[in-house]
Amino acid sequence: MKKEIDKQMDIGTGEVQLLTNEISPENNIIGFMVTDFDEEKTTFVYVDNQQVLADSLKNNQEYSIGIEGLEDAHSTDYKSKVQFYQTEDDTEDNENVTLFKQVRCTVK
């Protein structure tokens, strides 16, 4: 992942809807749905700067990510961040980011 990805601002079209309002040590699943993403592109998904998924996501389909064992995923000092990005040529380290979205969920 690009080292500066956590400094990105909202880029491109599309939205992310979290289906999980809060996570806890007992609830280690983050559910989400995307709309208006480019389904032909690989979407890289990170939870608190750790990659959890790299796949072509379908719009309006529910997805679940297991976060058990992810360092900092259950920190109560801040809301856990979930980041989604796509690049021009589907490579993770490409500097040409065409989509970047970030959402946060509450940690209990």
N, C-alpha and C positions, 0 to 999 in steps of 0.2 A: 504494500500500500504506500502511496505517496506519504511522506512524513508530514506534509502540511495539510493533509485532507481534513484534519479536525479544525482547520482555520477557514475552510471554504464557507461561502455564503450560498444561499439558495440559488441554484442554477437550473435552467431548463424547465420544460413543462412537466406536469405530473404531480400527483399528490400521494401521500402515504397516510393511511388511517390505522392507528393502533387499535387492536381489538382487545388488548390487555391494558387495563388502566394502571395496575401496579404489580410489581413483582416482589417476591420475598424469598427467603431461603427455602420455604415450602412450595412456592410457586415459581418454578424455573423455566417457564415457557413464555415467550413473547409472541403474541399473535398479531398479524398485520395483513393489510390488503393495499395494493397499489392501483392507481387509476392513471390513465394517460401516459404510462411509461412506454418506451420503445421496446416491444416484445421481442424484437430481433437482436437486441443488444444483451450482453451479459451485464447483470446488475451485481455489484459487489456490495455485500451487506456486512456492516461492522457493528458490534455492540461494545461500547466503551473502548474503542480503538483496537478491537480484536476481531479478525475476520471470522464470520460464522456461516457465510453462504456466498457462493459465486455461481449464478445460474441465470438463465433467461426467465424472467418473471412474467406471468400472464396477468393481464389487467382483470380486476374484479374477482380474483380468486383468493381465498384465504390461505395464509401460510403460517406456520409455527416454527419458532426457533428455540431449541433447547439451549439454555445458558448456564446450566449447572457446571461448576468448576471454572467459569471465566473469572479471571482476576478482576477485581473492582466492580463486577456487575451488580453486587449487592451492597455497595457502599451507600450509607444513608447520609453522607455529606452533601450529596447533590443528586439530581434526577439523572438516571441512567440514560445515555444517549444511544440512539440507534440511527446509523447513517447508511444511506443508499447512494451509490454513484455508478455512473456509466461513463465509458471513455469512447473516443472516436473510433478506435480500432479494437475494442474489447480486451485490451491488456491492462492489467491492474496498475502498472507503474507508468502508464501514459500520462503525459502532462495535459493532454487535450480532453478535459472533463466536459462532457456534454450534458450531464445531469447530476445534480447533487441535492439531496433532501435529508433533513435531519429532524427527528422527533425525539421526545424525551418521555420516559415513563417514571412514575413514582416508585421508590423503593421503600418497602415497609420492613 
